[in-house]
């Protein structure tokens, strides 16, 4: 069991060393793409809700 935890910690440390702070442009791009994705999912859910309301009366 200890070997699994030690392996996990090694992988986490390796990832931590590769991480870097995103530039402002990268952050804004990710924020925009995420916002667009959330809006699309919301619109799809809204459309389904309206269709179900119309279909069931």
mmCIF file as gemmi writes it, N, C-alpha and C atoms, coordinates in Angstrom:
data_model
loop_
_atom_site.group_PDB
_atom_site.id
_atom_site.type_symbol
_atom_site.label_atom_id
_atom_site.label_alt_id
_atom_site.label_comp_id
_atom_site.label_asym_id
_atom_site.label_entity_id
_atom_site.label_seq_id
_atom_site.pdbx_PDB_ins_code
_atom_site.Cartn_x
_atom_site.Cartn_y
_atom_site.Cartn_z
_atom_site.occupancy
_atom_site.B_iso_or_equiv
_atom_site.pdbx_formal_charge
_atom_site.auth_seq_id
_atom_site.auth_asym_id
_atom_site.pdbx_PDB_model_num
ATOM 1 N N . UNK Axp A 1 ? 0.823 -1.2 0 1 0 ? 1 A 1
ATOM 2 C CA . UNK Axp A 1 ? 0 0 0 1 0 ? 1 A 1
ATOM 3 C C . UNK Axp A 1 ? 0.861 1.256 0 1 0 ? 1 A 1
ATOM 4 N N . UNK Axp A 2 ? 1.942 1.216 0.78 1 0 ? 2 A 1
ATOM 5 C CA . UNK Axp A 2 ? 2.824 2.369 0.862 1 0 ? 2 A 1
ATOM 6 C C . UNK Axp A 2 ? 3.473 2.672 -0.482 1 0 ? 2 A 1
ATOM 7 N N . UNK Axp A 3 ? 3.731 1.622 -1.28 1 0 ? 3 A 1
ATOM 8 C CA . UNK Axp A 3 ? 4.344 1.812 -2.591 1 0 ? 3 A 1
ATOM 9 C C . UNK Axp A 3 ? 3.422 2.604 -3.511 1 0 ? 3 A 1
ATOM 10 N N . UNK Axp A 4 ? 2.113 2.359 -3.438 1 0 ? 4 A 1
ATOM 11 C CA . UNK Axp A 4 ? 1.162 3.086 -4.264 1 0 ? 4 A 1
ATOM 12 C C . UNK Axp A 4 ? 1.114 4.561 -3.91 1 0 ? 4 A 1
ATOM 13 N N . UNK Axp A 5 ? 1.151 4.866 -2.618 1 0 ? 5 A 1
ATOM 14 C CA . UNK Axp A 5 ? 1.122 6.262 -2.169 1 0 ? 5 A 1
ATOM 15 C C . UNK Axp A 5 ? 2.416 6.96 -2.579 1 0 ? 5 A 1
ATOM 16 N N . UNK Axp A 6 ? 3.54 6.275 -2.411 1 0 ? 6 A 1
ATOM 17 C CA . UNK Axp A 6 ? 4.835 6.869 -2.769 1 0 ? 6 A 1
ATOM 18 C C . UNK Axp A 6 ? 4.894 7.156 -4.27 1 0 ? 6 A 1
ATOM 19 N N . UNK Axp A 7 ? 4.376 6.233 -5.088 1 0 ? 7 A 1
ATOM 20 C CA . UNK Axp A 7 ? 4.35 6.408 -6.54 1 0 ? 7 A 1
ATOM 21 C C . UNK Axp A 7 ? 3.472 7.606 -6.906 1 0 ? 7 A 1
ATOM 22 N N . UNK Axp A 8 ? 2.331 7.724 -6.232 1 0 ? 8 A 1
ATOM 23 C CA . UNK Axp A 8 ? 1.428 8.839 -6.489 1 0 ? 8 A 1
ATOM 24 C C . UNK Axp A 8 ? 2.1 10.168 -6.157 1 0 ? 8 A 1
ATOM 25 N N . UNK Axp A 9 ? 2.787 10.226 -5.028 1 0 ? 9 A 1
ATOM 26 C CA . UNK Axp A 9 ? 3.471 11.458 -4.619 1 0 ? 9 A 1
ATOM 27 C C . UNK Axp A 9 ? 4.559 11.816 -5.623 1 0 ? 9 A 1
ATOM 28 N N . UNK Axp A 10 ? 5.308 10.83 -6.121 1 0 ? 10 A 1
ATOM 29 C CA . UNK Axp A 10 ? 6.341 11.091 -7.125 1 0 ? 10 A 1
ATOM 30 C C . UNK Axp A 10 ? 5.732 11.712 -8.386 1 0 ? 10 A 1
ATOM 31 N N . UNK Axp A 11 ? 4.594 11.167 -8.813 1 0 ? 11 A 1
ATOM 32 C CA . UNK Axp A 11 ? 3.941 11.703 -10.009 1 0 ? 11 A 1
ATOM 33 C C . UNK Axp A 11 ? 3.449 13.128 -9.761 1 0 ? 11 A 1
ATOM 34 N N . UNK Axp A 12 ? 2.922 13.38 -8.579 1 0 ? 12 A 1
ATOM 35 C CA . UNK Axp A 12 ? 2.45 14.732 -8.25 1 0 ? 12 A 1
ATOM 36 C C . UNK Axp A 12 ? 3.598 15.73 -8.255 1 0 ? 12 A 1
ATOM 37 N N . UNK Axp A 13 ? 4.738 15.345 -7.702 1 0 ? 13 A 1
ATOM 38 C CA . UNK Axp A 13 ? 5.904 16.229 -7.669 1 0 ? 13 A 1
ATOM 39 C C . UNK Axp A 13 ? 6.385 16.505 -9.084 1 0 ? 13 A 1
ATOM 40 N N . UNK Axp A 14 ? 6.38 15.496 -9.941 1 0 ? 14 A 1
ATOM 41 C CA . UNK Axp A 14 ? 6.806 15.67 -11.329 1 0 ? 14 A 1
ATOM 42 C C . UNK Axp A 14 ? 5.895 16.686 -12.044 1 0 ? 14 A 1
ATOM 43 N N . UNK Axp A 15 ? 4.593 16.552 -11.839 1 0 ? 15 A 1
ATOM 44 C CA . UNK Axp A 15 ? 3.655 17.498 -12.457 1 0 ? 15 A 1
ATOM 45 C C . UNK Axp A 15 ? 3.868 18.896 -11.886 1 0 ? 15 A 1
ATOM 46 N N . UNK Axp A 16 ? 4.095 19.001 -10.585 1 0 ? 16 A 1
ATOM 47 C CA . UNK Axp A 16 ? 4.28 20.299 -9.933 1 0 ? 16 A 1
ATOM 48 C C . UNK Axp A 16 ? 5.476 21.044 -10.531 1 0 ? 16 A 1
ATOM 49 N N . UNK Axp A 17 ? 6.541 20.318 -10.876 1 0 ? 17 A 1
ATOM 50 C CA . UNK Axp A 17 ? 7.725 20.959 -11.443 1 0 ? 17 A 1
ATOM 51 C C . UNK Axp A 17 ? 7.487 21.446 -12.873 1 0 ? 17 A 1
ATOM 52 N N . UNK Axp A 18 ? 6.526 20.87 -13.572 1 0 ? 18 A 1
ATOM 53 C CA . UNK Axp A 18 ? 6.252 21.258 -14.961 1 0 ? 18 A 1
ATOM 54 C C . UNK Axp A 18 ? 5.283 22.446 -15.019 1 0 ? 18 A 1
ATOM 55 N N . UNK Axp A 19 ? 4.507 22.635 -13.962 1 0 ? 19 A 1
ATOM 56 C CA . UNK Axp A 19 ? 3.497 23.691 -13.957 1 0 ? 19 A 1
ATOM 57 C C . UNK Axp A 19 ? 4.116 25.07 -14.105 1 0 ? 19 A 1
ATOM 58 N N . UNK Axp A 20 ? 3.353 25.965 -14.716 1 0 ? 20 A 1
ATOM 59 C CA . UNK Axp A 20 ? 3.765 27.36 -14.802 1 0 ? 20 A 1
ATOM 60 C C . UNK Axp A 20 ? 2.503 28.218 -14.828 1 0 ? 20 A 1
ATOM 61 N N . UNK Axp A 21 ? 2.651 29.462 -14.475 1 0 ? 21 A 1
ATOM 62 C CA . UNK Axp A 21 ? 1.519 30.374 -14.467 1 0 ? 21 A 1
ATOM 63 C C . UNK Axp A 21 ? 1.186 30.744 -15.917 1 0 ? 21 A 1
ATOM 64 N N . UNK Axp A 22 ? -0.093 30.673 -16.293 1 0 ? 22 A 1
ATOM 65 C CA . UNK Axp A 22 ? -0.442 31.027 -17.678 1 0 ? 22 A 1
ATOM 66 C C . UNK Axp A 22 ? -0.318 32.53 -17.897 1 0 ? 22 A 1
ATOM 67 N N . UNK Axp A 23 ? -0.04 32.895 -19.136 1 0 ? 23 A 1
ATOM 68 C CA . UNK Axp A 23 ? 0.003 34.315 -19.468 1 0 ? 23 A 1
ATOM 69 C C . UNK Axp A 23 ? -1.419 34.861 -19.468 1 0 ? 23 A 1
ATOM 70 N N . UNK Axp A 24 ? -1.528 36.171 -19.508 1 0 ? 24 A 1
ATOM 71 C CA . UNK Axp A 24 ? -2.859 36.796 -19.501 1 0 ? 24 A 1
ATOM 72 C C . UNK Axp A 24 ? -3.659 36.367 -20.728 1 0 ? 24 A 1
ATOM 73 N N . UNK Axp A 25 ? -2.986 36.255 -21.875 1 0 ? 25 A 1
ATOM 74 C CA . UNK Axp A 25 ? -3.663 35.846 -23.099 1 0 ? 25 A 1
ATOM 75 C C . UNK Axp A 25 ? -4.184 34.411 -22.993 1 0 ? 25 A 1
ATOM 76 N N . UNK Axp A 26 ? -3.355 33.513 -22.447 1 0 ? 26 A 1
ATOM 77 C CA . UNK Axp A 26 ? -3.783 32.122 -22.272 1 0 ? 26 A 1
ATOM 78 C C . UNK Axp A 26 ? -4.974 32.045 -21.324 1 0 ? 26 A 1
ATOM 79 N N . UNK Axp A 27 ? -4.903 32.786 -20.233 1 0 ? 27 A 1
ATOM 80 C CA . UNK Axp A 27 ? -5.991 32.766 -19.261 1 0 ? 27 A 1
ATOM 81 C C . UNK Axp A 27 ? -7.29 33.279 -19.877 1 0 ? 27 A 1
ATOM 82 N N . UNK Axp A 28 ? -7.217 34.368 -20.621 1 0 ? 28 A 1
ATOM 83 C CA . UNK Axp A 28 ? -8.414 34.934 -21.235 1 0 ? 28 A 1
ATOM 84 C C . UNK Axp A 28 ? -9.011 33.971 -22.263 1 0 ? 28 A 1
ATOM 85 N N . UNK Axp A 29 ? -8.158 33.286 -23.022 1 0 ? 29 A 1
ATOM 86 C CA . UNK Axp A 29 ? -8.644 32.331 -24.009 1 0 ? 29 A 1
ATOM 87 C C . UNK Axp A 29 ? -9.377 31.179 -23.321 1 0 ? 29 A 1
ATOM 88 N N . UNK Axp A 30 ? -8.793 30.637 -22.263 1 0 ? 30 A 1
ATOM 89 C CA . UNK Axp A 30 ? -9.435 29.542 -21.538 1 0 ? 30 A 1
ATOM 90 C C . UNK Axp A 30 ? -10.747 30.024 -20.918 1 0 ? 30 A 1
ATOM 91 N N . UNK Axp A 31 ? -10.761 31.227 -20.374 1 0 ? 31 A 1
ATOM 92 C CA . UNK Axp A 31 ? -11.981 31.773 -19.77 1 0 ? 31 A 1
ATOM 93 C C . UNK Axp A 31 ? -13.079 31.944 -20.824 1 0 ? 31 A 1
ATOM 94 N N . UNK Axp A 32 ? -12.726 32.45 -21.995 1 0 ? 32 A 1
ATOM 95 C CA . UNK Axp A 32 ? -13.712 32.641 -23.057 1 0 ? 32 A 1
ATOM 96 C C . UNK Axp A 32 ? -14.272 31.307 -23.552 1 0 ? 32 A 1
ATOM 97 N N . UNK Axp A 33 ? -13.395 30.351 -23.788 1 0 ? 33 A 1
ATOM 98 C CA . UNK Axp A 33 ? -13.837 29.038 -24.265 1 0 ? 33 A 1
ATOM 99 C C . UNK Axp A 33 ? -14.73 28.367 -23.223 1 0 ? 33 A 1
ATOM 100 N N . UNK Axp A 34 ? -14.359 28.482 -21.963 1 0 ? 34 A 1
ATOM 101 C CA . UNK Axp A 34 ? -15.176 27.893 -20.893 1 0 ? 34 A 1
ATOM 102 C C . UNK Axp A 34 ? -16.541 28.569 -20.829 1 0 ? 34 A 1
ATOM 103 N N . UNK Axp A 35 ? -16.576 29.887 -20.918 1 0 ? 35 A 1
ATOM 104 C CA . UNK Axp A 35 ? -17.842 30.615 -20.868 1 0 ? 35 A 1
ATOM 105 C C . UNK Axp A 35 ? -18.741 30.236 -22.047 1 0 ? 35 A 1
ATOM 106 N N . UNK Axp A 36 ? -18.158 30.12 -23.229 1 0 ? 36 A 1
ATOM 107 C CA . UNK Axp A 36 ? -18.933 29.732 -24.402 1 0 ? 36 A 1
ATOM 108 C C . UNK Axp A 36 ? -19.489 28.32 -24.228 1 0 ? 36 A 1
ATOM 109 N N . UNK Axp A 37 ? -18.681 27.417 -23.711 1 0 ? 37 A 1
ATOM 110 C CA . UNK Axp A 37 ? -19.133 26.049 -23.473 1 0 ? 37 A 1
ATOM 111 C C . UNK Axp A 37 ? -20.272 25.993 -22.477 1 0 ? 37 A 1
ATOM 112 N N . UNK Axp A 38 ? -20.165 26.745 -21.398 1 0 ? 38 A 1
ATOM 113 C CA . UNK Axp A 38 ? -21.238 26.782 -20.394 1 0 ? 38 A 1
ATOM 114 C C . UNK Axp A 38 ? -22.515 27.355 -20.998 1 0 ? 38 A 1
ATOM 115 N N . UNK Axp A 39 ? -22.381 28.392 -21.804 1 0 ? 39 A 1
ATOM 116 C CA . UNK Axp A 39 ? -23.562 28.986 -22.447 1 0 ? 39 A 1
ATOM 117 C C . UNK Axp A 39 ? -24.224 27.999 -23.404 1 0 ? 39 A 1
ATOM 118 N N . UNK Axp A 40 ? -23.431 27.274 -24.182 1 0 ? 40 A 1
ATOM 119 C CA . UNK Axp A 40 ? -23.994 26.303 -25.123 1 0 ? 40 A 1
ATOM 120 C C . UNK Axp A 40 ? -24.737 25.203 -24.377 1 0 ? 40 A 1
ATOM 121 N N . UNK Axp A 41 ? -24.13 24.68 -23.322 1 0 ? 41 A 1
ATOM 122 C CA . UNK Axp A 41 ? -24.797 23.635 -22.538 1 0 ? 41 A 1
ATOM 123 C C . UNK Axp A 41 ? -26.08 24.174 -21.913 1 0 ? 41 A 1
ATOM 124 N N . UNK Axp A 42 ? -26.042 25.395 -21.418 1 0 ? 42 A 1
ATOM 125 C CA . UNK Axp A 42 ? -27.235 26.015 -20.851 1 0 ? 42 A 1
ATOM 126 C C . UNK Axp A 42 ? -28.336 26.199 -21.884 1 0 ? 42 A 1
ATOM 127 N N . UNK Axp A 43 ? -27.969 26.642 -23.071 1 0 ? 43 A 1
ATOM 128 C CA . UNK Axp A 43 ? -28.964 26.827 -24.126 1 0 ? 43 A 1
ATOM 129 C C . UNK Axp A 43 ? -29.578 25.5 -24.562 1 0 ? 43 A 1
ATOM 130 N N . UNK Axp A 44 ? -28.765 24.471 -24.628 1 0 ? 44 A 1
ATOM 131 C CA . UNK Axp A 44 ? -29.29 23.151 -24.984 1 0 ? 44 A 1
ATOM 132 C C . UNK Axp A 44 ? -30.271 22.681 -23.918 1 0 ? 44 A 1
ATOM 133 N N . UNK Axp A 45 ? -29.901 22.844 -22.653 1 0 ? 45 A 1
ATOM 134 C CA . UNK Axp A 45 ? -30.807 22.464 -21.565 1 0 ? 45 A 1
ATOM 135 C C . UNK Axp A 45 ? -32.097 23.268 -21.587 1 0 ? 45 A 1
ATOM 136 N N . UNK Axp A 46 ? -31.994 24.564 -21.863 1 0 ? 46 A 1
ATOM 137 C CA . UNK Axp A 46 ? -33.171 25.422 -21.949 1 0 ? 46 A 1
ATOM 138 C C . UNK Axp A 46 ? -34.075 24.99 -23.095 1 0 ? 46 A 1
ATOM 139 N N . UNK Axp A 47 ? -33.482 24.693 -24.252 1 0 ? 47 A 1
ATOM 140 C CA . UNK Axp A 47 ? -34.266 24.253 -25.402 1 0 ? 47 A 1
ATOM 141 C C . UNK Axp A 47 ? -34.975 22.93 -25.103 1 0 ? 47 A 1
ATOM 142 N N . UNK Axp A 48 ? -34.277 22.017 -24.448 1 0 ? 48 A 1
ATOM 143 C CA . UNK Axp A 48 ? -34.902 20.738 -24.093 1 0 ? 48 A 1
ATOM 144 C C . UNK Axp A 48 ? -36.045 20.967 -23.124 1 0 ? 48 A 1
ATOM 145 N N . UNK Axp A 49 ? -35.861 21.848 -22.151 1 0 ? 49 A 1
ATOM 146 C CA . UNK Axp A 49 ? -36.923 22.134 -21.182 1 0 ? 49 A 1
ATOM 147 C C . UNK Axp A 49 ? -38.152 22.72 -21.883 1 0 ? 49 A 1
ATOM 148 N N . UNK Axp A 50 ? -37.946 23.627 -22.814 1 0 ? 50 A 1
ATOM 149 C CA . UNK Axp A 50 ? -39.081 24.225 -23.537 1 0 ? 50 A 1
ATOM 150 C C . UNK Axp A 50 ? -39.758 23.175 -24.395 1 0 ? 50 A 1
ATOM 151 N N . UNK Axp A 51 ? -38.991 22.344 -25.095 1 0 ? 51 A 1
ATOM 152 C CA . UNK Axp A 51 ? -39.587 21.29 -25.929 1 0 ? 51 A 1
ATOM 153 C C . UNK Axp A 51 ? -40.405 20.316 -25.075 1 0 ? 51 A 1
ATOM 154 N N . UNK Axp A 52 ? -39.878 19.957 -23.909 1 0 ? 52 A 1
ATOM 155 C CA . UNK Axp A 52 ? -40.608 19.034 -23.033 1 0 ? 52 A 1
ATOM 156 C C . UNK Axp A 52 ? -41.887 19.687 -22.517 1 0 ? 52 A 1
ATOM 157 N N . UNK Axp A 53 ? -41.831 20.963 -22.207 1 0 ? 53 A 1
ATOM 158 C CA . UNK Axp A 53 ? -43.013 21.658 -21.723 1 0 ? 53 A 1
ATOM 159 C C . UNK Axp A 53 ? -44.067 21.744 -22.827 1 0 ? 53 A 1
ATOM 160 N N . UNK Axp A 54 ? -43.639 22.001 -24.049 1 0 ? 54 A 1
ATOM 161 C CA . UNK Axp A 54 ? -44.571 22.074 -25.176 1 0 ? 54 A 1
ATOM 162 C C . UNK Axp A 54 ? -45.134 20.694 -25.51 1 0 ? 54 A 1
ATOM 163 N N . UNK Axp A 55 ? -44.309 19.67 -25.416 1 0 ? 55 A 1
ATOM 164 C CA . UNK Axp A 55 ? -44.747 18.32 -25.777 1 0 ? 55 A 1
ATOM 165 C C . UNK Axp A 55 ? -45.697 17.753 -24.721 1 0 ? 55 A 1
ATOM 166 N N . UNK Axp A 56 ? -45.457 18.056 -23.45 1 0 ? 56 A 1
ATOM 167 C CA . UNK Axp A 56 ? -46.301 17.493 -22.399 1 0 ? 56 A 1
ATOM 168 C C . UNK Axp A 56 ? -47.467 18.395 -22.045 1 0 ? 56 A 1
ATOM 169 N N . UNK Axp A 57 ? -47.481 19.582 -22.568 1 0 ? 57 A 1
ATOM 170 C CA . UNK Axp A 57 ? -48.609 20.481 -22.365 1 0 ? 57 A 1
ATOM 171 C C . UNK Axp A 57 ? -48.524 21.221 -21.141 1 0 ? 57 A 1
